[in-house]
């Protein structure tokens, strides 16, 4: 008699091998900082100004057939530097420029840095426009154009998040003015104005309540502070200034556009002999 067979059990299922450790998630790696966009400079005046003030920053040049004469000498300079240039049809130039208002010629340049405000003694003498929250890039460009026209040598931008930066529109509107100015930034503008006070007469441009430009003290460089298009200057900024200036008007409208007011004030301060180089 055969012995009974032992009871059968199902075979043990194969055990999975331990999974290999996963590599660190890509999201855990610190992201690479985005490279700043290059400056796109449109129009013959803006392009010529870039070649005049920072030629090494110009990376390449594009132009329409209608601008061949103006582009010729610039192309020769780029050829010596072994940098590219090309004649393109207007529709392609509009794509390169990002606008149809390209003036027939576009230079692509390395982005211009805006360093922190240096010690006041290192600033150029004369009238110093200061922009605090001027948000429209066209206003920024127009103010820079007027500042260069009236002989200013520097422009100070505040750290207000509304403050416009060096965009394509600002370069285009400035017609070379931004290139002619030393540009600085001041994250804490009230503190910067207090630091400027020993050398500059700090003046807040306000819609009402200030003196006329001719009534300002004479014989010192002026730091002229201009505010946001809709809200003007913050009280903290106004309080940090030694004086307030208001343009007298007819009363039919409340105020001027900030870029227009800036031009009128600059002219009044320069022509009124308020500005003296030191």
C-alpha positions as CSV (number, residue, x, y, z in Angstrom):
1,X,0.0,0.0,0.0
2,X,1.5,3.3,-1.1
3,X,1.7,6.1,1.4
4,X,-0.6,9.0,0.7
5,X,0.9,11.9,-1.2
6,X,1.5,15.0,0.8
7,X,-1.0,17.7,0.1
8,X,0.0,20.0,-2.8
9,X,0.3,23.7,-2.2
10,X,0.3,26.4,-4.9
11,X,3.8,27.4,-5.9
12,X,5.1,30.5,-4.2
13,X,4.8,33.4,-6.6
14,X,8.1,35.0,-7.6
15,X,9.0,37.9,-5.5
16,X,9.7,41.1,-7.3
17,X,13.2,42.4,-7.1
18,X,13.7,45.7,-5.2
19,X,13.3,48.5,-7.6
20,X,16.4,50.6,-8.4
21,X,16.3,54.0,-6.7
22,X,14.9,56.6,-9.0
23,X,17.1,59.5,-10.0
24,X,16.2,62.8,-8.4
25,X,13.3,64.5,-10.0
26,X,14.2,67.1,-12.5
27,X,12.0,69.6,-10.6
28,X,14.3,69.1,-7.6
29,X,17.2,70.6,-9.4
30,X,17.6,74.3,-9.2
31,X,16.3,75.9,-12.4
32,X,18.8,77.7,-14.6
33,X,18.3,81.4,-14.6
34,X,16.7,82.6,-17.7
35,X,19.0,84.6,-20.0
36,X,17.9,88.2,-20.4
37,X,16.3,89.1,-23.7
38,X,18.5,91.1,-26.1
39,X,17.7,94.7,-26.8
40,X,15.9,95.3,-30.1
41,X,16.7,98.8,-31.4
42,X,14.4,100.1,-34.1
43,X,14.9,103.0,-36.4
44,X,17.9,104.7,-37.9
45,X,18.4,107.2,-35.0
46,X,18.2,104.5,-32.3
47,X,20.5,102.1,-34.2
48,X,23.1,104.9,-34.9
49,X,23.0,105.8,-31.2
50,X,23.8,102.2,-30.2
51,X,26.7,102.1,-32.6
52,X,27.9,105.5,-31.2
53,X,27.7,104.7,-27.5
54,X,28.1,100.9,-27.2
55,X,29.3,99.4,-30.5
56,X,30.6,96.2,-28.9
57,X,27.2,95.4,-27.6
58,X,25.6,95.3,-31.1
59,X,25.3,91.6,-32.1
60,X,23.7,91.8,-35.6
61,X,21.9,94.1,-37.9
62,X,18.9,93.7,-40.2
63,X,17.6,96.3,-42.6
64,X,15.1,96.8,-45.5
65,X,16.3,97.7,-49.0
66,X,15.1,101.3,-48.4
67,X,17.7,101.7,-45.6
68,X,20.7,100.3,-47.6
69,X,22.5,103.7,-47.6
70,X,22.3,104.1,-43.8
71,X,23.1,100.5,-43.2
72,X,26.2,100.4,-45.4
73,X,28.8,101.9,-43.0
74,X,27.3,100.0,-40.1
75,X,27.5,96.7,-42.0
76,X,31.2,97.5,-42.7
77,X,31.8,97.8,-39.0
78,X,30.1,94.6,-38.2
79,X,32.0,92.8,-41.0
80,X,35.3,93.9,-39.4
81,X,34.0,92.5,-36.1
82,X,32.8,89.3,-37.9
83,X,29.3,89.9,-36.8
84,X,26.3,89.1,-39.0
85,X,24.1,91.5,-40.9
86,X,21.4,91.0,-43.6
87,X,19.1,92.8,-45.9
88,X,15.5,91.5,-45.5
89,X,12.1,92.3,-46.9
90,X,9.9,94.6,-44.7
91,X,7.6,91.8,-43.6
92,X,10.5,89.8,-42.3
93,X,11.9,92.8,-40.6
94,X,8.6,93.3,-38.8
95,X,8.9,89.8,-37.4
96,X,12.4,90.4,-36.2
97,X,11.5,93.8,-34.7
98,X,8.3,92.5,-33.1
99,X,6.6,95.6,-34.5
100,X,5.7,97.3,-37.8
101,X,7.2,100.5,-36.4
102,X,10.8,99.4,-37.1
103,X,11.9,102.3,-39.3
104,X,13.4,100.0,-41.8
105,X,16.4,99.0,-39.7
106,X,16.8,96.9,-36.5
107,X,19.9,96.2,-34.4
108,X,20.0,93.3,-31.9
109,X,22.2,94.2,-29.0
110,X,23.3,92.6,-25.7
111,X,21.0,93.8,-23.0
112,X,22.2,96.9,-21.3
113,X,22.6,96.5,-17.5
114,X,21.2,99.2,-15.1
115,X,23.6,99.3,-12.1
116,X,22.7,100.4,-8.6
117,X,23.0,104.1,-7.8
118,X,26.6,104.9,-7.0
119,X,27.9,107.4,-4.5
120,X,26.4,110.8,-5.3
121,X,29.9,112.2,-6.0
122,X,30.3,109.7,-8.8
123,X,27.2,110.9,-10.6
124,X,27.5,113.3,-13.5
125,X,26.8,116.9,-12.5
126,X,23.7,118.8,-13.6
127,X,20.0,118.0,-13.8
128,X,19.2,114.4,-12.8
129,X,15.7,113.1,-13.7
130,X,14.4,110.5,-11.3
131,X,11.4,108.3,-12.3
132,X,9.3,106.6,-9.6
133,X,6.7,104.2,-11.0
134,X,6.5,105.7,-14.5
135,X,4.9,102.6,-16.0
136,X,4.4,103.4,-19.7
137,X,7.5,102.5,-21.7
138,X,6.7,105.2,-24.2
139,X,6.7,107.8,-21.4
140,X,10.1,106.4,-20.2
141,X,11.5,106.8,-23.7
142,X,10.0,110.3,-24.2
143,X,11.5,111.5,-20.9
144,X,14.9,110.1,-21.8
145,X,14.7,111.8,-25.2
146,X,13.9,115.1,-23.5
147,X,16.6,114.6,-20.8
148,X,19.3,114.0,-23.5
149,X,18.0,117.0,-25.5
150,X,18.3,119.3,-22.5
151,X,21.8,118.1,-21.6
152,X,21.1,115.7,-18.8
153,X,23.8,113.0,-18.5
154,X,22.1,110.4,-16.2
155,X,18.6,109.0,-15.4
156,X,17.6,107.2,-12.2
157,X,14.9,104.6,-12.1
158,X,13.2,103.6,-8.8
159,X,12.5,100.1,-7.6
160,X,8.7,100.6,-7.8
161,X,7.2,97.5,-9.4
162,X,5.2,99.7,-11.7
163,X,8.4,101.3,-13.1
164,X,8.9,100.6,-16.8
165,X,12.2,99.1,-17.8
166,X,14.3,99.1,-21.0
167,X,11.9,97.6,-23.4
168,X,11.7,97.7,-27.2
169,X,9.1,100.5,-27.0
170,X,11.3,102.5,-24.6
171,X,14.3,102.2,-26.9
172,X,12.3,103.2,-29.9
173,X,10.6,106.1,-28.4
174,X,13.8,107.5,-26.8
175,X,15.3,108.1,-30.3
176,X,18.7,107.5,-28.9
177,X,18.1,109.3,-25.7
178,X,18.5,106.2,-23.5
179,X,21.9,105.5,-25.1
180,X,23.1,109.0,-24.3
181,X,22.4,108.7,-20.6
182,X,24.0,106.9,-17.8
183,X,21.3,104.7,-16.3
184,X,21.0,103.8,-12.6
185,X,18.4,102.1,-10.3
186,X,17.5,102.8,-6.7
187,X,15.4,100.0,-5.1
188,X,14.7,102.2,-2.1
189,X,14.1,105.6,-3.6
190,X,13.4,107.6,-0.4
191,X,16.7,106.4,1.0
192,X,18.4,107.3,-2.3
193,X,17.0,110.8,-2.2
194,X,18.2,111.4,1.3
195,X,21.7,110.2,0.1
196,X,21.6,112.6,-2.8
197,X,20.5,115.6,-0.6
198,X,24.0,116.8,0.3
199,X,24.9,117.3,-3.4
200,X,21.5,117.8,-5.1
201,X,18.4,119.8,-4.4
202,X,15.8,117.0,-4.4
203,X,12.5,118.3,-6.0
204,X,9.2,116.4,-6.2
205,X,7.0,117.2,-9.2
206,X,3.5,117.4,-7.9
207,X,0.2,118.3,-9.6
208,X,-0.7,120.9,-6.9
209,X,0.8,122.5,-3.8
210,X,4.3,123.1,-5.1
211,X,6.2,126.3,-6.1
212,X,6.7,127.4,-9.7
213,X,10.1,126.3,-11.2
214,X,11.4,129.9,-11.0
215,X,10.9,130.0,-7.3
216,X,13.2,127.0,-6.6
217,X,16.6,127.8,-4.9
218,X,19.3,128.5,-7.4
219,X,22.9,127.4,-7.8
220,X,22.7,123.6,-7.1
221,X,22.2,120.5,-9.3
222,X,18.6,119.3,-9.1
223,X,17.2,115.8,-8.8
224,X,13.8,116.1,-10.4
225,X,11.5,113.3,-9.2
226,X,8.6,112.4,-11.5
227,X,5.8,109.9,-10.5
228,X,3.3,107.4,-11.8
229,X,1.0,108.5,-14.6
230,X,-2.2,107.9,-12.5
231,X,-1.2,108.1,-8.9
232,X,1.7,110.5,-8.9
233,X,4.4,110.2,-6.2
234,X,4.0,108.3,-3.0
235,X,3.9,110.5,0.1
236,X,7.0,108.8,1.4
237,X,8.9,109.9,-1.7
238,X,7.6,113.4,-1.5
239,X,8.6,113.7,2.1
240,X,12.1,112.6,1.2
241,X,12.5,115.6,-1.1
242,X,13.6,119.1,0.0
243,X,11.1,120.9,-2.3
244,X,8.0,120.5,-4.4
245,X,7.4,122.0,-7.8
246,X,4.1,122.5,-9.7
247,X,3.6,123.8,-13.2
248,X,1.0,126.6,-13.2
249,X,-1.8,126.0,-15.8
250,X,-5.1,127.4,-16.9
251,X,-7.1,125.0,-14.7
252,X,-9.1,123.7,-17.7
253,X,-7.4,120.3,-17.3
254,X,-5.9,119.0,-14.1
255,X,-2.4,118.1,-15.2
256,X,0.0,117.2,-18.1
257,X,1.1,113.9,-19.3
258,X,4.2,113.0,-17.2
259,X,6.5,113.0,-20.2
260,X,5.2,116.5,-21.3
261,X,5.5,117.8,-17.8
262,X,9.1,116.4,-17.5
263,X,10.1,118.3,-20.7
264,X,8.6,121.6,-19.6
265,X,10.2,121.3,-16.1
266,X,13.6,120.4,-17.6
267,X,13.5,123.4,-19.9
268,X,12.4,125.7,-17.0
269,X,15.2,124.4,-14.7
270,X,17.9,124.6,-17.3
271,X,16.9,127.9,-18.8
272,X,16.3,129.4,-15.4
273,X,19.9,128.8,-14.4
274,X,18.9,126.5,-11.6
275,X,21.5,124.0,-12.6
276,X,25.1,124.5,-12.0
277,X,27.8,121.9,-12.6
278,X,29.8,121.1,-9.5
